[in-house]
């Protein structure tokens, strides 16, 4: 099989797009896998001897037919259509092979603490010398620049949810502790922003011939999905609190226990009036106006 065409059967809107992915776990590699499901050629680089040590082993595992090995079910699901290879980027030979892959790629996605790639001589400027049209997407917990007390820290999903503000709104009011959104919602949100920004940059790079460098911070991706909370705070000093399954802007939107089990119900606008009729109440009655 020629290295110029790893995907032998072309399909999907991203056919012909070549992506090199060097991150681990979820936030960045899942973005690359989404592209692979749309027909892109994705090469996932793992560490020699151990692979993606966390994601290959965490959680429920499936055994091989001969029973000699096992791999995590999530890794099976989230590395579909991805070509996995082992490469040590900290070694000269590993970097040499990596740069050959980069020379034929459209996008390089990586997740690491800022400064890691630069330490290996793989900063943006060096990469663009090999491929000036390349889109480079850096994924980290707290971004590539900013407060030095944060940017050099590692992060996991639950850390991003806490710093990004998601946990302050998820769960029931005090004294119940804040709750993470499961499973790994902060990582998956980061992956979606990673894929979206990478494709936007690829469009620009193909139009101008100039590569782009993207800085995706996990906590910022999470905070972006919290609605108007930032505007509410800076304009009115309002801090949203945890309210369980209830919506703070309107009701009913909640889980309710009925005689035959739990029901989820939400109604706003004209749907609210129709719901009242269904449960036998008169929408014209002032008691049910709000």
Secondary structure, DSSP 4 states (H G I P E B T S, - for coil): --TT---SS--STTTT-EEEE---SSTTHHHHHHHHHTT-EEEEEEBTTTBSTTTTTSSSEEE-TTSS-EEEHHHHHHTTT-EEEE--TTSHHHHHHHHHHHHT-SEEEEE-STTHHHHTT--HHHHHHH-TT-EEEEEESS-SSS-HHHHT----HHHHHHHHTSTTTSSPSTTSPP---TTTHHHHHHHHHHHHHHHHHHHHHHHHS--EEEEEEHHHHHHTTSTTHHHHHHHH-------TT--SSSSSEEEEEETTEEEEEE--THHHHHHHHHTT--TTSGGG--
